[in-house]
Amino acid sequence: MKFADLGPVRTPTPNGDHIAFDCPKCGGAHVIGVRVGPNGWTESGEFPATTSFEPSIRVLGQCEWQGFVTNGEIRTV
């Protein structure tokens, strides 16, 4: 699955960018958010086509999805 297909939106904040996207497990029933920058995820690549985040992303308290965004692809673990 392509990260770009999940409707990612970048919102700049004073503490780093916030990136929200539809949950790949639930088909958009809820949104996943990550904070990129100090004390958050590391981002590389061109947004959204080749975006990568480190470390993995884990949703707690909803669907429990865990996976990676690597080179613009979603990989569930």
Secondary structure, DSSP 8 states (H G I E B T S, - for coil): -BGGGG--EEE--TTSEEEEEE-TTTTTSSEEEEEESTTSBEEESSTTTT-EEES-EE--SSS--EEEEETTEEEE-
